[in-house]
């Protein structure tokens, strides 16, 4: 960082960088993030709501119940994320 700054300035005027962390700001930002997070159960519900009937039929080819469930969760999560990204634009 120092090298890049000095390169941009054209001379070696920066000799050190001091970082200061405002603990109150960090706490406030972390609290905001926690408020936005949803529970694992809510995430599973949202994911399973996005699974289409065509996807369920395809998943039926997976014999292992747990693997089939994990596949549907992963696919549903991907679809929910994609839907959210399109909605945010």
Residue pairs with C-beta under 8 A, 6 or more apart in sequence:
1 17
2 14
2 15
2 16
2 17
5 14
6 12
6 13
6 14
38 46
43 77
44 73
46 76
46 77
46 80
47 72
47 73
47 74
47 75
47 76
47 77
47 79
47 80
48 72
48 73
48 76
49 76
49 80
50 75
50 76
50 77
50 79
50 80
50 83
51 59
51 72
51 75
51 76
51 79
52 79
55 72
55 75
56 72
59 68
59 71
59 72
59 75
60 68
62 68
62 71
